[in-house]
Amino acid sequence: MRSTKEYRAIREEIYRFIGAYITKHVYAPSNKEIAEAVGISGTTVHRHLIDMIDEGILETDAEPGTQRAIRIRNTQVVKRRKKSE
């Protein structure tokens, strides 16, 4: 079993990855993408996401387990149009 410090470090890495991914793509990463980026299993990602939703760090309007349906609480992503030349 992981220590509390390791658990928090993993959650921080997940949080940062989700934020960066949403900023770049304007939609959330899949559990598989998170797992590959952080180096943990999909099951572990799922558990962390559920915990983070329960704690109000992340939010979703979808059923638990729905892919790409999470967002960081109290944030909004706006896609800017590129200026025409």
C-alpha positions in Angstrom: 0.0 0.0 0.0 1.2 3.5 -0.8 2.0 6.1 1.8 -0.1 9.2 2.2 2.8 11.2 0.7 2.8 9.0 -2.4 -1.0 9.1 -2.7 -1.0 12.9 -2.6 1.8 13.1 -5.1 -0.1 10.9 -7.5 -3.2 13.0 -7.1 -1.3 16.2 -7.7 0.2 14.7 -10.9 -3.3 13.6 -12.1 -4.7 17.1 -11.3 -1.9 18.8 -13.2 -2.1 16.5 -16.2 -5.9 17.0 -16.4 -5.5 20.8 -16.3 -2.8 20.8 -19.0 -4.7 18.4 -21.2 -7.9 20.4 -21.0 -6.1 23.6 -21.7 -4.5 22.1 -24.8 -7.4 20.0 -26.2 -10.5 21.8 -24.6 -11.8 18.4 -23.4 -10.8 16.0 -20.6 -8.3 13.2 -21.1 -9.4 9.5 -21.0 -8.6 7.4 -18.0 -6.1 5.5 -20.2 -4.4 8.7 -21.2 -4.1 9.7 -17.5 -2.8 6.3 -16.6 -0.1 6.4 -19.3 1.0 9.9 -18.4 1.2 9.3 -14.6 2.4 5.7 -14.8 -0.4 4.0 -12.9 -3.1 1.5 -13.8 -6.5 2.6 -15.2 -8.2 1.1 -12.1 -6.0 3.3 -9.9 -6.8 6.4 -12.0 -10.5 5.6 -11.6 -10.2 5.3 -7.9 -8.4 8.7 -7.6 -10.9 10.4 -9.9 -13.8 9.2 -7.8 -12.1 10.4 -4.6 -11.3 13.8 -6.2 -14.9 14.2 -7.3 -16.2 13.2 -3.9 -13.9 15.8 -2.3 -15.0 18.5 -4.7 -11.6 18.9 -6.5 -13.0 17.7 -9.8 -16.6 17.6 -11.0 -18.8 15.9 -13.6 -22.4 15.9 -14.7 -22.1 12.4 -16.1 -22.5 9.0 -14.6 -19.4 7.7 -12.7 -17.0 6.1 -15.2 -18.1 8.2 -18.2 -15.0 9.0 -20.3 -13.9 12.5 -20.8 -16.6 13.9 -18.6 -14.5 15.4 -15.8 -13.5 19.0 -15.3 -11.6 20.9 -12.7 -14.0 22.5 -10.3 -14.7 26.2 -10.7 -12.8 26.5 -14.0 -14.0 27.3 -17.5 -12.2 26.7 -20.7 -12.7 29.0 -23.6 -11.4 28.2 -27.0 -10.1 31.2 -28.8 -10.5 31.7 -32.5 -7.4 32.3 -34.5 -7.2 35.7 -36.1 -7.7 35.8 -39.9 -4.9 37.1 -41.9 
